[in-house]
Amino acid sequence: MANRKHIKFYFVALSFTAILLFMLDIILGSISISIKDIFNVFFSSEKVEPHISSIIFNFRLPRACVALLVGVALSVCGLQMQTVFRNPLADPYILGVSSGANLGVALFLLGSSIFSMILPTIISNFCIASAAFIGSALTLFLVLIVSIRIRDIMTVLIFGIMFSGAATAIVGLLQYMSSESALKTFVVWTLGNLGSTTFDEIKVMFILTLTGLTIVIFSIKKLNVLLLGDVYAQTLGVNLKMTRIIIFISTSLLTGQVVAFCGPIGFIGIAVPHIARMFFRIADHRILVPACILLGANIMLLCDIISQLPGYNIVIPINIVVAFIGIPVIIRIILSNKKFVN
C-alpha cells in the first residue's frame, strides 16, 4: 500500500498533468494555436484573429470539456461495477445500459431513417442523444425491477447480459434491413465522437456527472463494505438491495449521458480502475474514487489529443485510440491469472 506522502504526490501530479493535457488539447490540432493566442482569448483584452477564437470556442474547448467529463464518468462507473460484481472485467456497460442506448439510437436512425435524414443536423443530433438516453433509462428501469425481486447479484449480471444479447440481435436485424446512409450514420455513432457536443449539451452532461459523482461519494463506505462480501455486509447492517439500487442509479446516470452524447466509448471503464490500483496499491474507495476521477480525466484527454493527430487534417474515432490503451490492460489482467481481491 502506498504511504500518505506517495498518495498526496500522486494526486498533485495527476492534477497538474490533467491541467497540462487540457491546455494541450486546446492548443494542438490540424491548425496550430500559440500559447499567446490562448492566453489572449481567455485572459487578455488584446484582439485575436476571429478564426482562432472560433476554433477555440466552437471546437476545441467543448471537445476538451467533453473528454474530461467522459473520462471521469466512465472510470468511476467501472470502479463501482468491479466492486459490486467482484469481477475484474466488469465495466460501466455490464448492466446493458450501452445496449439499451444502442437499441434506442438504432430504432431512431435505422427504423425511421427517412425521418432522421429530413431533420436538420442540430435537431437530428439532439434526437439521437434523446433516443440513446431513453434506451438507457428503460434498461435501468428493468434492472431495478430485477434487483428488487432477486437477491443474487450474479443473477442480475446474467439478466444484464441476456438483455444485451437481445438488444444486439434487434440492432443487427435493423442494420440488415436499413438503408446505406442510415447504416453509415449508426456505425459512425458507435465509434464514439467527442466533437459534436454543444455547450448546452455539456451543461447537461456536467449536471448529470455531478449528480452521479455525488451519489458515488455518499456510497463510498458501502462500497468498502461490499469488498468484504455480501454476508459480512449484511451483518454490518447494510441493506444490499437498496445499496445496489443506489449504485445502479449512479452508474446509469453517468454512463447513460456519456452514451447519449458521445456514443458507447469502451475500455476506459475497465482499464482505469486497474491502473488506479496499480498506482496507489490500496483498496480503500476513499482513495480509489478520486484516483479514478483524475486518471480517467488524464487518459481521456490524452486519447483525445492523439485522436486529433496534431498537424494532420483528420480525426481518428475515439474508440480506436482508447482500445490501444484498454486492451493491453485487459490482457495483463487475464495473463496475471490472479483472484480478484481488492
DRENVO-155065 format. One record per residue (C-alpha): x, y, z; residue in three letters. Coordinates in steps of 0.1 Angstrom, whole numbers, always signed. Example, Ala and Ser with C-alpha at 12.3 -4.5 7.8 and 13.67 -1.06 7.14 Angstrom:
<rs>
<r><u>+123</u><v>-45</v><w>+78</w><residuo>ala</residuo></r>
<r><u>+137</u><v>-11</v><w>+71</w><residuo>ser</residuo></r>
</rs>
This chain:
<rs>
<r><u>+0</u><v>+0</v><w>+0</w><residuo>met</residuo></r>
<r><u>+13</u><v>+34</v><w>-9</w><residuo>ala</residuo></r>
<r><u>+20</u><v>+57</v><w>+21</w><residuo>asn</residuo></r>
<r><u>+3</u><v>+90</v><w>+26</w><residuo>arg</residuo></r>
<r><u>+32</u><v>+110</v><w>+11</w><residuo>lys</residuo></r>
<r><u>+31</u><v>+90</v><w>-21</w><residuo>his</residuo></r>
<r><u>-6</u><v>+93</v><w>-23</w><residuo>ile</residuo></r>
<r><u>-5</u><v>+131</v><w>-19</w><residuo>lys</residuo></r>
<r><u>+23</u><v>+132</v><w>-45</w><residuo>phe</residuo></r>
<r><u>+3</u><v>+111</v><w>-70</w><residuo>tyr</residuo></r>
<r><u>-28</u><v>+133</v><w>-65</w><residuo>phe</residuo></r>
<r><u>-9</u><v>+166</v><w>-70</w><residuo>val</residuo></r>
<r><u>+10</u><v>+152</v><w>-101</w><residuo>ala</residuo></r>
<r><u>-22</u><v>+139</v><w>-116</w><residuo>leu</residuo></r>
<r><u>-39</u><v>+172</v><w>-111</w><residuo>ser</residuo></r>
<r><u>-11</u><v>+192</v><w>-127</w><residuo>phe</residuo></r>
<r><u>-10</u><v>+167</v><w>-156</w><residuo>thr</residuo></r>
<r><u>-48</u><v>+170</v><w>-162</w><residuo>ala</residuo></r>
<r><u>-44</u><v>+208</v><w>-164</w><residuo>ile</residuo></r>
<r><u>-15</u><v>+204</v><w>-188</w><residuo>leu</residuo></r>
<r><u>-33</u><v>+179</v><w>-210</w><residuo>leu</residuo></r>
<r><u>-64</u><v>+201</v><w>-210</w><residuo>phe</residuo></r>
<r><u>-44</u><v>+230</v><w>-223</w><residuo>met</residuo></r>
<r><u>-26</u><v>+208</v><w>-249</w><residuo>leu</residuo></r>
<r><u>-60</u><v>+195</v><w>-261</w><residuo>asp</residuo></r>
<r><u>-69</u><v>+231</v><w>-269</w><residuo>ile</residuo></r>
<r><u>-36</u><v>+241</v><w>-284</w><residuo>ile</residuo></r>
<r><u>-29</u><v>+210</v><w>-306</w><residuo>leu</residuo></r>
<r><u>-48</u><v>+201</v><w>-337</w><residuo>gly</residuo></r>
<r><u>-47</u><v>+204</v><w>-375</w><residuo>ser</residuo></r>
<r><u>-42</u><v>+242</v><w>-371</w><residuo>ile</residuo></r>
<r><u>-16</u><v>+252</v><w>-346</w><residuo>ser</residuo></r>
<r><u>-26</u><v>+278</v><w>-320</w><residuo>ile</residuo></r>
<r><u>+1</u><v>+295</v><w>-299</w><residuo>ser</residuo></r>
<r><u>+0</u><v>+297</v><w>-262</w><residuo>ile</residuo></r>
<r><u>+0</u><v>+335</v><w>-265</w><residuo>lys</residuo></r>
<r><u>-33</u><v>+333</v><w>-285</w><residuo>asp</residuo></r>
<r><u>-48</u><v>+310</v><w>-259</w><residuo>ile</residuo></r>
<r><u>-38</u><v>+335</v><w>-231</w><residuo>phe</residuo></r>
<r><u>-52</u><v>+364</v><w>-251</w><residuo>asn</residuo></r>
<r><u>-85</u><v>+347</v><w>-257</w><residuo>val</residuo></r>
<r><u>-91</u><v>+338</v><w>-221</w><residuo>phe</residuo></r>
<r><u>-73</u><v>+364</v><w>-200</w><residuo>phe</residuo></r>
<r><u>-65</u><v>+394</v><w>-221</w><residuo>ser</residuo></r>
<r><u>-84</u><v>+421</v><w>-239</w><residuo>ser</residuo></r>
<r><u>-60</u><v>+420</v><w>-268</w><residuo>glu</residuo></r>
<r><u>-77</u><v>+411</v><w>-300</w><residuo>lys</residuo></r>
<r><u>-72</u><v>+377</v><w>-316</w><residuo>val</residuo></r>
<r><u>-79</u><v>+367</v><w>-352</w><residuo>glu</residuo></r>
<r><u>-116</u><v>+357</v><w>-355</w><residuo>pro</residuo></r>
<r><u>-109</u><v>+322</v><w>-369</w><residuo>his</residuo></r>
<r><u>-86</u><v>+314</v><w>-339</w><residuo>ile</residuo></r>
<r><u>-113</u><v>+324</v><w>-314</w><residuo>ser</residuo></r>
<r><u>-139</u><v>+304</v><w>-333</w><residuo>ser</residuo></r>
<r><u>-118</u><v>+273</v><w>-334</w><residuo>ile</residuo></r>
<r><u>-112</u><v>+275</v><w>-296</w><residuo>ile</residuo></r>
<r><u>-147</u><v>+282</v><w>-285</w><residuo>phe</residuo></r>
<r><u>-167</u><v>+262</v><w>-311</w><residuo>asn</residuo></r>
<r><u>-145</u><v>+231</v><w>-314</w><residuo>phe</residuo></r>
<r><u>-115</u><v>+226</v><w>-291</w><residuo>arg</residuo></r>
<r><u>-128</u><v>+239</v><w>-258</w><residuo>leu</residuo></r>
<r><u>-161</u><v>+219</v><w>-259</w><residuo>pro</residuo></r>
<r><u>-142</u><v>+188</v><w>-271</w><residuo>arg</residuo></r>
<r><u>-117</u><v>+191</v><w>-242</w><residuo>ala</residuo></r>
<r><u>-145</u><v>+196</v><w>-217</w><residuo>cys</residuo></r>
<r><u>-164</u><v>+165</v><w>-230</w><residuo>val</residuo></r>
<r><u>-132</u><v>+144</v><w>-229</w><residuo>ala</residuo></r>
<r><u>-127</u><v>+153</v><w>-193</w><residuo>leu</residuo></r>
<r><u>-163</u><v>+145</v><w>-183</w><residuo>leu</residuo></r>
<r><u>-164</u><v>+112</v><w>-202</w><residuo>val</residuo></r>
<r><u>-131</u><v>+101</v><w>-186</w><residuo>gly</residuo></r>
<r><u>-144</u><v>+109</v><w>-151</w><residuo>val</residuo></r>
<r><u>-178</u><v>+93</v><w>-156</w><residuo>ala</residuo></r>
<r><u>-167</u><v>+60</v><w>-171</w><residuo>leu</residuo></r>
<r><u>-138</u><v>+55</v><w>-148</w><residuo>ser</residuo></r>
<r><u>-159</u><v>+58</v><w>-116</w><residuo>val</residuo></r>
<r><u>-186</u><v>+36</v><w>-131</w><residuo>cys</residuo></r>
<r><u>-161</u><v>+9</v><w>-139</w><residuo>gly</residuo></r>
<r><u>-148</u><v>+10</v><w>-103</w><residuo>leu</residuo></r>
<r><u>-183</u><v>+6</v><w>-89</w><residuo>gln</residuo></r>
<r><u>-192</u><v>-22</v><w>-112</w><residuo>met</residuo></r>
<r><u>-160</u><v>-41</v><w>-105</w><residuo>gln</residuo></r>
<r><u>-167</u><v>-38</v><w>-67</w><residuo>thr</residuo></r>
<r><u>-204</u><v>-47</v><w>-68</w><residuo>val</residuo></r>
<r><u>-199</u><v>-78</v><w>-91</w><residuo>phe</residuo></r>
<r><u>-164</u><v>-86</v><w>-77</w><residuo>arg</residuo></r>
<r><u>-153</u><v>-91</v><w>-113</w><residuo>asn</residuo></r>
<r><u>-121</u><v>-75</v><w>-127</w><residuo>pro</residuo></r>
<r><u>-136</u><v>-74</v><w>-162</w><residuo>leu</residuo></r>
<r><u>-168</u><v>-56</v><w>-152</w><residuo>ala</residuo></r>
<r><u>-173</u><v>-23</v><w>-170</w><residuo>asp</residuo></r>
<r><u>-199</u><v>+5</v><w>-170</w><residuo>pro</residuo></r>
<r><u>-219</u><v>-13</v><w>-197</w><residuo>tyr</residuo></r>
<r><u>-223</u><v>-46</v><w>-178</w><residuo>ile</residuo></r>
<r><u>-259</u><v>-38</v><w>-168</w><residuo>leu</residuo></r>
<r><u>-269</u><v>-34</v><w>-205</w><residuo>gly</residuo></r>
<r><u>-271</u><v>+4</v><w>-204</w><residuo>val</residuo></r>
<r><u>-250</u><v>+6</v><w>-236</w><residuo>ser</residuo></r>
<r><u>-271</u><v>-20</v><w>-254</w><residuo>ser</residuo></r>
<r><u>-303</u><v>-2</v><w>-244</w><residuo>gly</residuo></r>
<r><u>-288</u><v>+31</v><w>-258</w><residuo>ala</residuo></r>
<r><u>-277</u><v>+13</v><w>-290</w><residuo>asn</residuo></r>
<r><u>-312</u><v>+0</v><w>-294</w><residuo>leu</residuo></r>
<r><u>-328</u><v>+34</v><w>-289</w><residuo>gly</residuo></r>
<r><u>-304</u><v>+50</v><w>-315</w><residuo>val</residuo></r>
<r><u>-309</u><v>+21</v><w>-339</w><residuo>ala</residuo></r>
<r><u>-347</u><v>+24</v><w>-337</w><residuo>leu</residuo></r>
<r><u>-344</u><v>+61</v><w>-344</w><residuo>phe</residuo></r>
<r><u>-318</u><v>+60</v><w>-371</w><residuo>leu</residuo></r>
<r><u>-324</u><v>+27</v><w>-388</w><residuo>leu</residuo></r>
<r><u>-361</u><v>+21</v><w>-380</w><residuo>gly</residuo></r>
<r><u>-370</u><v>+56</v><w>-392</w><residuo>ser</residuo></r>
<r><u>-341</u><v>+66</v><w>-414</w><residuo>ser</residuo></r>
<r><u>-362</u><v>+87</v><w>-438</w><residuo>ile</residuo></r>
<r><u>-374</u><v>+109</v><w>-409</w><residuo>phe</residuo></r>
<r><u>-339</u><v>+113</v><w>-394</w><residuo>ser</residuo></r>
<r><u>-325</u><v>+124</v><w>-428</w><residuo>met</residuo></r>
<r><u>-351</u><v>+151</v><w>-433</w><residuo>ile</residuo></r>
<r><u>-343</u><v>+167</v><w>-399</w><residuo>leu</residuo></r>
<r><u>-317</u><v>+195</v><w>-397</w><residuo>pro</residuo></r>
<r><u>-284</u><v>+184</v><w>-383</w><residuo>thr</residuo></r>
<r><u>-287</u><v>+201</v><w>-349</w><residuo>ile</residuo></r>
<r><u>-322</u><v>+187</v><w>-343</w><residuo>ile</residuo></r>
<r><u>-311</u><v>+153</v><w>-355</w><residuo>ser</residuo></r>
<r><u>-281</u><v>+152</v><w>-331</w><residuo>asn</residuo></r>
<r><u>-304</u><v>+161</v><w>-302</w><residuo>phe</residuo></r>
<r><u>-329</u><v>+134</v><w>-312</w><residuo>cys</residuo></r>
<r><u>-300</u><v>+108</v><w>-314</w><residuo>ile</residuo></r>
<r><u>-290</u><v>+118</v><w>-278</w><residuo>ala</residuo></r>
<r><u>-326</u><v>+117</v><w>-266</w><residuo>ser</residuo></r>
<r><u>-331</u><v>+82</v><w>-282</w><residuo>ala</residuo></r>
<r><u>-299</u><v>+69</v><w>-265</w><residuo>ala</residuo></r>
<r><u>-309</u><v>+83</v><w>-231</w><residuo>phe</residuo></r>
<r><u>-344</u><v>+69</v><w>-233</w><residuo>ile</residuo></r>
<r><u>-330</u><v>+35</v><w>-242</w><residuo>gly</residuo></r>
<r><u>-305</u><v>+35</v><w>-213</w><residuo>ser</residuo></r>
<r><u>-332</u><v>+48</v><w>-189</w><residuo>ala</residuo></r>
<r><u>-356</u><v>+19</v><w>-199</w><residuo>leu</residuo></r>
<r><u>-327</u><v>-6</v><w>-193</w><residuo>thr</residuo></r>
<r><u>-321</u><v>+9</v><w>-159</w><residuo>leu</residuo></r>
<r><u>-358</u><v>+5</v><w>-151</w><residuo>phe</residuo></r>
<r><u>-357</u><v>-32</v><w>-160</w><residuo>leu</residuo></r>
<r><u>-325</u><v>-37</v><w>-140</w><residuo>val</residuo></r>
<r><u>-340</u><v>-20</v><w>-109</w><residuo>leu</residuo></r>
<r><u>-371</u><v>-43</v><w>-111</w><residuo>ile</residuo></r>
<r><u>-348</u><v>-74</v><w>-112</w><residuo>val</residuo></r>
<r><u>-327</u><v>-60</v><w>-84</w><residuo>ser</residuo></r>
<r><u>-357</u><v>-56</v><w>-61</w><residuo>ile</residuo></r>
<r><u>-370</u><v>-91</v><w>-68</w><residuo>arg</residuo></r>
<r><u>-337</u><v>-110</v><w>-69</w><residuo>ile</residuo></r>
<r><u>-311</u><v>-111</v><w>-41</w><residuo>arg</residuo></r>
<r><u>-283</u><v>-129</v><w>-60</w><residuo>asp</residuo></r>
<r><u>-261</u><v>-103</v><w>-77</w><residuo>ile</residuo></r>
<r><u>-249</u><v>-129</v><w>-103</w><residuo>met</residuo></r>
<r><u>-285</u><v>-133</v><w>-115</w><residuo>thr</residuo></r>
<r><u>-287</u><v>-96</v><w>-120</w><residuo>val</residuo></r>
<r><u>-255</u><v>-98</v><w>-140</w><residuo>leu</residuo></r>
<r><u>-269</u><v>-127</v><w>-162</w><residuo>ile</residuo></r>
<r><u>-300</u><v>-106</v><w>-168</w><residuo>phe</residuo></r>
<r><u>-279</u><v>-77</v><w>-180</w><residuo>gly</residuo></r>
<r><u>-260</u><v>-100</v><w>-204</w><residuo>ile</residuo></r>
<r><u>-292</u><v>-115</v><w>-217</w><residuo>met</residuo></r>
<r><u>-308</u><v>-81</v><w>-223</w><residuo>phe</residuo></r>
<r><u>-276</u><v>-70</v><w>-241</w><residuo>ser</residuo></r>
<r><u>-278</u><v>-101</v><w>-263</w><residuo>gly</residuo></r>
<r><u>-315</u><v>-95</v><w>-271</w><residuo>ala</residuo></r>
<r><u>-309</u><v>-58</v><w>-279</w><residuo>ala</residuo></r>
<r><u>-278</u><v>-66</v><w>-301</w><residuo>thr</residuo></r>
<r><u>-300</u><v>-91</v><w>-320</w><residuo>ala</residuo></r>
<r><u>-326</u><v>-65</v><w>-327</w><residuo>ile</residuo></r>
<r><u>-300</u><v>-39</v><w>-337</w><residuo>val</residuo></r>
<r><u>-285</u><v>-65</v><w>-361</w><residuo>gly</residuo></r>
<r><u>-318</u><v>-70</v><w>-377</w><residuo>leu</residuo></r>
<r><u>-323</u><v>-33</v><w>-381</w><residuo>leu</residuo></r>
<r><u>-289</u><v>-29</v><w>-396</w><residuo>gln</residuo></r>
<r><u>-296</u><v>-57</v><w>-421</w><residuo>tyr</residuo></r>
<r><u>-328</u><v>-40</v><w>-432</w><residuo>met</residuo></r>
<r><u>-317</u><v>-4</v><w>-432</w><residuo>ser</residuo></r>
<r><u>-305</u><v>+19</v><w>-459</w><residuo>ser</residuo></r>
<r><u>-268</u><v>+25</v><w>-465</w><residuo>glu</residuo></r>
<r><u>-269</u><v>+61</v><w>-454</w><residuo>ser</residuo></r>
<r><u>-287</u><v>+53</v><w>-421</w><residuo>ala</residuo></r>
<r><u>-264</u><v>+24</v><w>-415</w><residuo>leu</residuo></r>
<r><u>-233</u><v>+45</v><w>-420</w><residuo>lys</residuo></r>
<r><u>-246</u><v>+71</v><w>-396</w><residuo>thr</residuo></r>
<r><u>-252</u><v>+45</v><w>-370</w><residuo>phe</residuo></r>
<r><u>-218</u><v>+29</v><w>-374</w><residuo>val</residuo></r>
<r><u>-201</u><v>+63</v><w>-371</w><residuo>val</residuo></r>
<r><u>-221</u><v>+69</v><w>-339</w><residuo>trp</residuo></r>
<r><u>-209</u><v>+35</v><w>-324</w><residuo>thr</residuo></r>
<r><u>-173</u><v>+46</v><w>-329</w><residuo>leu</residuo></r>
<r><u>-177</u><v>+74</v><w>-304</w><residuo>gly</residuo></r>
<r><u>-175</u><v>+111</v><w>-310</w><residuo>asn</residuo></r>
<r><u>-163</u><v>+139</v><w>-286</w><residuo>leu</residuo></r>
<r><u>-166</u><v>+167</v><w>-311</w><residuo>gly</residuo></r>
<r><u>-203</u><v>+171</v><w>-319</w><residuo>ser</residuo></r>
<r><u>-214</u><v>+183</v><w>-284</w><residuo>thr</residuo></r>
<r><u>-226</u><v>+219</v><w>-279</w><residuo>thr</residuo></r>
<r><u>-221</u><v>+239</v><w>-247</w><residuo>phe</residuo></r>
<r><u>-258</u><v>+235</v><w>-238</w><residuo>asp</residuo></r>
<r><u>-254</u><v>+197</v><w>-240</w><residuo>glu</residuo></r>
<r><u>-221</u><v>+200</v><w>-220</w><residuo>ile</residuo></r>
<r><u>-241</u><v>+217</v><w>-193</w><residuo>lys</residuo></r>
<r><u>-265</u><v>+188</v><w>-191</w><residuo>val</residuo></r>
<r><u>-235</u><v>+164</v><w>-191</w><residuo>met</residuo></r>
<r><u>-219</u><v>+183</v><w>-162</w><residuo>phe</residuo></r>
<r><u>-251</u><v>+183</v><w>-141</w><residuo>ile</residuo></r>
<r><u>-257</u><v>+146</v><w>-146</w><residuo>leu</residuo></r>
<r><u>-220</u><v>+138</v><w>-140</w><residuo>thr</residuo></r>
<r><u>-220</u><v>+159</v><w>-108</w><residuo>leu</residuo></r>
<r><u>-252</u><v>+142</v><w>-96</w><residuo>thr</residuo></r>
<r><u>-238</u><v>+107</v><w>-103</w><residuo>gly</residuo></r>
<r><u>-205</u><v>+116</v><w>-85</w><residuo>leu</residuo></r>
<r><u>-223</u><v>+129</v><w>-55</w><residuo>thr</residuo></r>
<r><u>-242</u><v>+96</v><w>-52</w><residuo>ile</residuo></r>
<r><u>-209</u><v>+77</v><w>-55</w><residuo>val</residuo></r>
<r><u>-192</u><v>+98</v><w>-28</w><residuo>ile</residuo></r>
<r><u>-220</u><v>+92</v><w>-4</w><residuo>phe</residuo></r>
<r><u>-218</u><v>+54</v><w>-12</w><residuo>ser</residuo></r>
<r><u>-180</u><v>+51</v><w>-6</w><residuo>ile</residuo></r>
<r><u>-184</u><v>+35</v><w>+29</w><residuo>lys</residuo></r>
<r><u>-209</u><v>+9</v><w>+15</w><residuo>lys</residuo></r>
<r><u>-186</u><v>+2</v><w>-14</w><residuo>leu</residuo></r>
<r><u>-158</u><v>-6</v><w>+10</w><residuo>asn</residuo></r>
<r><u>-180</u><v>-29</v><w>+30</w><residuo>val</residuo></r>
<r><u>-191</u><v>-47</v><w>-2</w><residuo>leu</residuo></r>
<r><u>-154</u><v>-57</v><w>-7</w><residuo>leu</residuo></r>
<r><u>-158</u><v>-80</v><w>+24</w><residuo>leu</residuo></r>
<r><u>-187</u><v>-100</v><w>+8</w><residuo>gly</residuo></r>
<r><u>-225</u><v>-98</v><w>+9</w><residuo>asp</residuo></r>
<r><u>-228</u><v>-119</v><w>+41</w><residuo>val</residuo></r>
<r><u>-205</u><v>-97</v><w>+61</w><residuo>tyr</residuo></r>
<r><u>-220</u><v>-66</v><w>+47</w><residuo>ala</residuo></r>
<r><u>-255</u><v>-77</v><w>+59</w><residuo>gln</residuo></r>
<r><u>-241</u><v>-85</v><w>+94</w><residuo>thr</residuo></r>
<r><u>-229</u><v>-48</v><w>+95</w><residuo>leu</residuo></r>
<r><u>-265</u><v>-37</v><w>+87</w><residuo>gly</residuo></r>
<r><u>-260</u><v>-28</v><w>+50</w><residuo>val</residuo></r>
<r><u>-292</u><v>-31</v><w>+30</w><residuo>asn</residuo></r>
<r><u>-279</u><v>-49</v><w>+0</w><residuo>leu</residuo></r>
<r><u>-309</u><v>-43</v><w>-23</w><residuo>lys</residuo></r>
<r><u>-310</u><v>-5</v><w>-16</w><residuo>met</residuo></r>
<r><u>-273</u><v>-2</v><w>-19</w><residuo>thr</residuo></r>
<r><u>-272</u><v>-19</v><w>-53</w><residuo>arg</residuo></r>
<r><u>-302</u><v>+2</v><w>-65</w><residuo>ile</residuo></r>
<r><u>-284</u><v>+34</v><w>-55</w><residuo>ile</residuo></r>
<r><u>-252</u><v>+23</v><w>-72</w><residuo>ile</residuo></r>
<r><u>-270</u><v>+12</v><w>-103</w><residuo>phe</residuo></r>
<r><u>-288</u><v>+46</v><w>-105</w><residuo>ile</residuo></r>
<r><u>-255</u><v>+65</v><w>-102</w><residuo>ser</residuo></r>
<r><u>-238</u><v>+42</v><w>-128</w><residuo>thr</residuo></r>
<r><u>-267</u><v>+46</v><w>-152</w><residuo>ser</residuo></r>
<r><u>-267</u><v>+84</v><w>-148</w><residuo>leu</residuo></r>
<r><u>-230</u><v>+86</v><w>-155</w><residuo>leu</residuo></r>
<r><u>-229</u><v>+60</v><w>-183</w><residuo>thr</residuo></r>
<r><u>-262</u><v>+70</v><w>-199</w><residuo>gly</residuo></r>
<r><u>-253</u><v>+106</v><w>-205</w><residuo>gln</residuo></r>
<r><u>-219</u><v>+96</v><w>-220</w><residuo>val</residuo></r>
<r><u>-235</u><v>+71</v><w>-244</w><residuo>val</residuo></r>
<r><u>-263</u><v>+96</v><w>-253</w><residuo>ala</residuo></r>
<r><u>-240</u><v>+125</v><w>-262</w><residuo>phe</residuo></r>
<r><u>-208</u><v>+107</v><w>-273</w><residuo>cys</residuo></r>
<r><u>-217</u><v>+71</v><w>-282</w><residuo>gly</residuo></r>
<r><u>-206</u><v>+39</v><w>-265</w><residuo>pro</residuo></r>
<r><u>-169</u><v>+46</v><w>-256</w><residuo>ile</residuo></r>
<r><u>-152</u><v>+14</v><w>-244</w><residuo>gly</residuo></r>
<r><u>-123</u><v>+2</v><w>-224</w><residuo>phe</residuo></r>
<r><u>-119</u><v>+33</v><w>-202</w><residuo>ile</residuo></r>
<r><u>-143</u><v>+19</v><w>-176</w><residuo>gly</residuo></r>
<r><u>-124</u><v>-14</v><w>-174</w><residuo>ile</residuo></r>
<r><u>-88</u><v>-1</v><w>-176</w><residuo>ala</residuo></r>
<r><u>-87</u><v>+30</v><w>-154</w><residuo>val</residuo></r>
<r><u>-97</u><v>+13</v><w>-120</w><residuo>pro</residuo></r>
<r><u>-69</u><v>-13</v><w>-125</w><residuo>his</residuo></r>
<r><u>-44</u><v>+14</v><w>-133</w><residuo>ile</residuo></r>
<r><u>-55</u><v>+33</v><w>-102</w><residuo>ala</residuo></r>
<r><u>-50</u><v>+1</v><w>-81</w><residuo>arg</residuo></r>
<r><u>-15</u><v>-4</v><w>-96</w><residuo>met</residuo></r>
<r><u>-5</u><v>+32</v><w>-89</w><residuo>phe</residuo></r>
<r><u>-19</u><v>+35</v><w>-53</w><residuo>phe</residuo></r>
<r><u>-18</u><v>-2</v><w>-42</w><residuo>arg</residuo></r>
<r><u>-48</u><v>+3</v><w>-20</w><residuo>ile</residuo></r>
<r><u>-84</u><v>-10</v><w>-18</w><residuo>ala</residuo></r>
<r><u>-100</u><v>+20</v><w>+0</w><residuo>asp</residuo></r>
<r><u>-126</u><v>+37</v><w>-22</w><residuo>his</residuo></r>
<r><u>-118</u><v>+69</v><w>-4</w><residuo>arg</residuo></r>
<r><u>-86</u><v>+69</v><w>-24</w><residuo>ile</residuo></r>
<r><u>-97</u><v>+49</v><w>-54</w><residuo>leu</residuo></r>
<r><u>-127</u><v>+72</v><w>-63</w><residuo>val</residuo></r>
<r><u>-107</u><v>+104</v><w>-66</w><residuo>pro</residuo></r>
<r><u>-78</u><v>+84</v><w>-82</w><residuo>ala</residuo></r>
<r><u>-102</u><v>+72</v><w>-109</w><residuo>cys</residuo></r>
<r><u>-115</u><v>+107</v><w>-114</w><residuo>ile</residuo></r>
<r><u>-81</u><v>+121</v><w>-121</w><residuo>leu</residuo></r>
<r><u>-67</u><v>+91</v><w>-140</w><residuo>leu</residuo></r>
<r><u>-98</u><v>+89</v><w>-162</w><residuo>gly</residuo></r>
<r><u>-96</u><v>+126</v><w>-170</w><residuo>ala</residuo></r>
<r><u>-59</u><v>+124</v><w>-178</w><residuo>asn</residuo></r>
<r><u>-62</u><v>+93</v><w>-200</w><residuo>ile</residuo></r>
<r><u>-93</u><v>+105</v><w>-219</w><residuo>met</residuo></r>
<r><u>-77</u><v>+139</v><w>-226</w><residuo>leu</residuo></r>
<r><u>-45</u><v>+121</v><w>-238</w><residuo>leu</residuo></r>
<r><u>-66</u><v>+99</v><w>-261</w><residuo>cys</residuo></r>
<r><u>-84</u><v>+129</v><w>-275</w><residuo>asp</residuo></r>
<r><u>-51</u><v>+146</v><w>-283</w><residuo>ile</residuo></r>
<r><u>-39</u><v>+115</v><w>-301</w><residuo>ile</residuo></r>
<r><u>-71</u><v>+111</v><w>-320</w><residuo>ser</residuo></r>
<r><u>-68</u><v>+146</v><w>-335</w><residuo>gln</residuo></r>
<r><u>-33</u><v>+138</v><w>-348</w><residuo>leu</residuo></r>
<r><u>-18</u><v>+173</v><w>-343</w><residuo>pro</residuo></r>
<r><u>-6</u><v>+187</v><w>-377</w><residuo>gly</residuo></r>
<r><u>-29</u><v>+165</v><w>-398</w><residuo>tyr</residuo></r>
<r><u>-64</u><v>+173</v><w>-411</w><residuo>asn</residuo></r>
<r><u>-80</u><v>+141</v><w>-399</w><residuo>ile</residuo></r>
<r><u>-97</u><v>+129</v><w>-366</w><residuo>val</residuo></r>
<r><u>-95</u><v>+92</v><w>-357</w><residuo>ile</residuo></r>
<r><u>-126</u><v>+78</v><w>-339</w><residuo>pro</residuo></r>
<r><u>-120</u><v>+80</v><w>-302</w><residuo>ile</residuo></r>
<r><u>-129</u><v>+43</v><w>-297</w><residuo>asn</residuo></r>
<r><u>-100</u><v>+32</v><w>-318</w><residuo>ile</residuo></r>
<r><u>-75</u><v>+53</v><w>-298</w><residuo>val</residuo></r>
<r><u>-90</u><v>+42</v><w>-265</w><residuo>val</residuo></r>
<r><u>-87</u><v>+5</v><w>-275</w><residuo>ala</residuo></r>
<r><u>-49</u><v>+8</v><w>-277</w><residuo>phe</residuo></r>
<r><u>-48</u><v>+17</v><w>-241</w><residuo>ile</residuo></r>
<r><u>-75</u><v>-5</v><w>-227</w><residuo>gly</residuo></r>
<r><u>-67</u><v>-38</v><w>-245</w><residuo>ile</residuo></r>
<r><u>-32</u><v>-41</v><w>-230</w><residuo>pro</residuo></r>
<r><u>-45</u><v>-36</v><w>-195</w><residuo>val</residuo></r>
<r><u>-72</u><v>-63</v><w>-200</w><residuo>ile</residuo></r>
<r><u>-46</u><v>-87</v><w>-214</w><residuo>ile</residuo></r>
<r><u>-25</u><v>-81</v><w>-184</w><residuo>arg</residuo></r>
<r><u>-54</u><v>-89</v><w>-161</w><residuo>ile</residuo></r>
<r><u>-61</u><v>-121</v><w>-179</w><residuo>ile</residuo></r>
<r><u>-25</u><v>-132</v><w>-181</w><residuo>leu</residuo></r>
<r><u>-18</u><v>-124</v><w>-144</w><residuo>ser</residuo></r>
<r><u>-45</u><v>-151</v><w>-136</w><residuo>asn</residuo></r>
<r><u>-49</u><v>-137</v><w>-101</w><residuo>lys</residuo></r>
<r><u>-80</u><v>-139</v><w>-79</w><residuo>lys</residuo></r>
<r><u>-98</u><v>-106</v><w>-79</w><residuo>phe</residuo></r>
<r><u>-93</u><v>-94</v><w>-43</w><residuo>val</residuo></r>
<r><u>-93</u><v>-57</v><w>-36</w><residuo>asn</residuo></r>
</rs>
